[in-house]
């Protein structure tokens, strides 16, 4: 019965879950206070372990959302996960952030577009079928009125994530279903991480890095 600590910090949602055999048994998260991961992440880790009466040494693996997403958020989450994995001598598992986000949509047909807001009219997105199998790889794309047309013409397209708000302003189609106010959560990581644990699909703790998709660009402060 694998116990896995799941860490999700790719967006403003600082989220930690403890899963047992793929099912969440404790969850602590906060998406209301912006990027407060540095202050809250380790507190949340302690909280979920205490809630489930589990010691860190009882864990079978550490799982972390690997991106794309916020550069700072990903660095904090991955650093914490690597530190725990190294200190406890536990396997490190990485789960694509958009895979985690797509799990929140349950549909019988159509496709799911998991998307995170990027700069201006850009989003990071990936596309999945109704069984959450990826049908188009993760891309950084500039939105326009023709975006996702090939999928919209075939049936329902479920848009989810922080990129939905800007997408609604650009895309208008009867088959577009916009699921608002949803962010990736560690609550959906457990099953994905458990599947990887079963086949020993793990990362090298020393060399693993987040998947940023695009290079970090530092902006000059306004005078």
Phi, psi and omega in degrees: 000092187292128172259120183234132174270123185249129184238125180232112181223023186286342179231200179289350179277111173271110192226132179225134178224148171251126181241146177238117183051040175089354181250135182292129176244349175202140183216136174220126180205159179208119179244006188270344188246031176067206183276083179251024186300320184299325181276329191255335190303308183291330175295316180295322178300312178298320182298313183291325178293318178295318181301322182267002182054048181240137175274152176304327182287345177279347182294146175264337181195163174243127179244144181221143174288125191263354181114175006286173180161202180295130180303308183294316180301314180296319180299317182294313181295315181292321178298318179295316181296317179294320179297316178294315181299319181290312183295324183265355183057049180245154177296147175253126180244134176249140181234127179303132184302318183289333173297318180297314181297317182297333181297341181285347181260124175247114180217157182267338180205173183088191180231161180246128174250106176272127187217140176243141181294135171238197184287148175053238182263023184259147174223158167261124184217155171218156185239138184229153174275183184294344177263012179066024173270133184290129179247348171214133186294166179294134180221153166263119186225147174273125181282141169213180186297340181265358181300134177066015182302319183298332178273321181296327181287344183263339182164193183296140174236120183262112180265130181218144177122181184289350178274357184295319184302312180287330179295320179301329182283342187251320185256128176230111181207143183296338180267000180276126177243114184260119179257108190265162173059040177238136178231159175303142182225145176296344180299328180265000183280331190305311182295318180294317179294322181295322177298320178290323180298320183298330182253013178057038177274087186236170183254157172281113185302324184289328189246353183294136177229152178298159176264099184278336183073315176232154178295145177291133178240119178276129179266144177286136179294147178287140180281000000 
